[in-house]
């Protein structure tokens, strides 16, 4: 119903616990979520922290004007569409490194008596494997979920800095591809206003 409803004003924060993050990845073709609240299929793996910048959704449409004989625009035709998500990995571990650079470019070693757990990231021209992605958010009883059925990290859009007074974060752009239905990104909202039984 239209009109004023503060339950539909969202202040999204990550829906995470002490051990489970708000960003999930799974193989393409994993059972897709259909709402903002139902638990994800077990095929999805949770990652760690992302930065306070959160997740940014960018939808880009290019159009071309269709004009009549008098040169008045009568319609617009879409000539290009692109959807991306941007976020920053704050927790740098095997999960983040694998999604940023691809499993073939990551090496790990267990902690020993002389060194801690080791992570090696090899940077080159290869792209990581495309996967299904989900981002879970909450605001009290409200829930938001962004689901990307076929997404691939294709860009590190800004500098990765290594300085003593700021967290070492890795910013990424997730390119979102058509899932075969003409859609590349799904955004689910749940206002948390349940009806009494």
Number of C-alpha atoms within 10 A of each C-alpha: 4 4 5 8 9 8 14 13 11 17 12 17 17 21 18 16 8 5 8 14 18 20 23 20 23 22 16 17 12 17 15 17 19 13 18 22 19 9 9 19 12 9 14 19 17 19 21 18 19 22 15 12 10 15 18 10 14 11 10 10 12 11 12 12 14 12 12 10 6 6 9 10 12 9 11 12 11 10 10 10 10 14 19 21 19 19 19 20 23 17 18 16 17 18 18 19 22 17 22 27 23 20 17 12 17 18 14 12 11 9 10 9 5 5 9 10 10 13 15 13 18 13 12 8 6 11 17 18 19 22 21 22 26 25 20 23 24 23 17 14 12 20 23 24 26 22 25 30 28 24 27 21 22 19 15 16 11 10 9 11 11 10 8 7 6 8 12 16 18 22 20 19 21 23 19 25 19 15 15 9 6 8 14 19 22 14 14 15 17 18 19 15 10 8 5 4 3
